[in-house]
Amino acid sequence: MKFANFFFILLLPLQMLSAANISFYVQQESSSIYYGDTINARLVLKTAGAKLPTPSTPTASNPDNSCSIQISEASFSQSRNVQIINGKRTVSSNISYIWDASISPNSTNDVKNISFEVIVGGKTYTARLEPVTIIPPSVVSPFVQVELSSDKTNVICE
């Protein structure tokens, strides 16, 4: 009887280890933006398999204060896939938490070294934003000024 209890105690942590197939990554909109614009990024925490403990809200690390970062509330998604191959049925499930982040540069310096951390079940997961090139405001305007004049039948560009 003692051996059966010992086996059960060992089995529970091994199941928890197999459920730790968790990934945390960033999908960013672009790798360059004009100064004054905002880059949007999506933070995705995903697991394949067992239940996912409720994660903490991600925190952003911005060591050089090159930008301001706002993170939205999480949205939750769960999917289940069933496949039958050669008569064998396999079921897989995915659980995801998704946050949207808005990143606004504070200067014309490139945005580098931005990382996000989330804690799930006592373990910390980190995802890094790729460097973002900031295009400074141009002295020369990209617009052309055209003067139009017209009468009832003709339009003349000058």
C-alpha positions in Angstrom: 0.0 0.0 0.0 2.9 2.4 0.8 4.4 1.7 -2.6 1.1 2.6 -4.4 0.9 6.0 -2.6 4.6 6.7 -3.4 4.0 6.0 -7.1 1.0 8.3 -7.2 3.0 11.1 -5.5 5.7 10.7 -8.2 3.2 10.4 -11.0 1.5 13.8 -10.3 4.6 15.9 -10.6 5.6 14.1 -13.8 2.2 14.9 -15.3 2.7 18.5 -14.4 6.1 18.5 -16.1 4.6 17.1 -19.3 2.0 19.9 -19.2 4.7 22.6 -19.3 4.8 22.9 -23.1 4.4 26.7 -22.9 5.6 29.2 -25.3 5.6 33.0 -25.0 6.4 35.2 -28.0 5.9 38.6 -29.6 4.4 39.3 -33.0 5.3 42.8 -34.1 3.7 44.9 -36.8 6.8 46.3 -38.3 10.5 46.8 -37.8 10.5 50.5 -38.7 8.1 53.4 -38.0 8.1 57.2 -38.4 8.7 59.3 -35.3 5.4 60.1 -33.8 3.8 56.9 -34.8 3.1 53.9 -32.7 4.1 50.3 -33.3 1.7 47.6 -32.3 2.8 44.2 -31.0 0.9 41.1 -29.9 2.1 39.1 -26.9 1.0 35.4 -27.1 1.3 32.9 -24.4 0.4 29.4 -25.7 0.3 25.9 -24.5 -0.3 22.6 -26.2 -2.0 20.0 -24.0 -3.1 20.3 -20.5 -4.6 23.2 -18.6 -2.7 26.5 -18.3 -2.6 28.2 -15.0 -3.8 31.8 -15.1 -0.8 33.9 -16.0 0.2 37.3 -14.5 -0.2 40.4 -16.6 3.0 40.8 -18.7 5.5 43.4 -17.6 7.7 45.3 -20.1 11.4 45.9 -19.6 12.6 49.1 -21.2 16.2 49.8 -19.8 17.0 52.9 -21.8 13.5 54.5 -21.6 13.4 54.8 -25.3 9.6 54.4 -25.5 6.4 54.2 -23.6 4.6 50.9 -23.6 0.9 50.2 -22.8 -0.4 46.6 -22.5 -4.1 45.8 -22.9 -6.1 43.3 -20.9 -5.7 39.6 -21.9 -8.0 37.8 -24.2 -8.4 34.1 -23.8 -8.7 31.5 -26.5 -9.0 27.7 -26.4 -9.1 25.4 -29.4 -9.4 21.6 -29.7 -8.3 19.6 -32.7 -9.3 16.0 -33.5 -7.5 14.0 -36.1 -8.2 10.4 -37.2 -5.2 8.9 -39.1 -5.3 5.2 -40.0 -8.1 4.7 -37.6 -6.3 6.2 -34.7 -7.9 9.2 -33.1 -5.7 11.9 -31.6 -7.0 14.9 -29.7 -4.9 18.0 -29.1 -5.9 21.2 -27.4 -4.3 24.6 -27.3 -4.9 27.4 -24.8 -3.8 30.9 -25.5 -3.7 34.2 -23.7 -3.2 37.3 -25.9 -2.3 40.8 -25.0 -1.9 43.8 -27.4 0.9 46.2 -26.7 1.3 49.8 -28.1 4.8 51.1 -28.2 5.4 54.8 -28.7 9.0 56.1 -29.1 10.1 59.0 -26.9 12.9 60.1 -29.3 14.3 59.6 -32.8 16.7 56.9 -31.4 16.0 53.4 -32.4 14.0 51.2 -30.0 16.2 48.3 -28.7 16.3 45.9 -25.8 12.6 45.7 -25.1 11.5 42.5 -23.5 8.3 41.3 -21.9 7.9 38.9 -19.0 5.0 36.8 -17.8 4.8 34.5 -14.8 2.8 31.2 -15.2 2.7 28.8 -12.3 5.7 30.3 -10.6 7.9 30.2 -13.8 8.9 33.3 -15.7 8.8 33.4 -19.5 10.5 36.1 -21.6 9.9 37.4 -25.1 11.9 40.1 -26.9 10.8 42.7 -29.3 12.9 42.9 -32.4 14.8 46.3 -32.7 12.6 49.0 -34.3 14.2 51.7 -36.5 12.7 55.2 -36.0 12.6 57.3 -39.1 13.1 60.9 -38.0 11.0 63.8 -39.3 12.3 65.0 -42.6 13.2 68.7 -43.2 12.0 68.4 -46.8 8.2 67.8 -46.9 7.2 64.6 -48.8 4.1 66.5 -50.1 3.9 68.6 -53.3 1.8 71.8 -53.2 -0.2 72.2 -56.4 -2.3 75.3 -57.2 -5.5 74.7 -59.1 -7.7 77.2 -60.9 -10.8 76.4 -62.9 -13.6 77.9 -64.8 -16.8 76.1 -65.8 -15.2 73.9 -68.5 -11.5 73.6 -67.8 -9.1 72.8 -64.9 -5.6 74.2 -65.2 -2.7 73.1 -63.0 -0.1 75.8 -62.4 
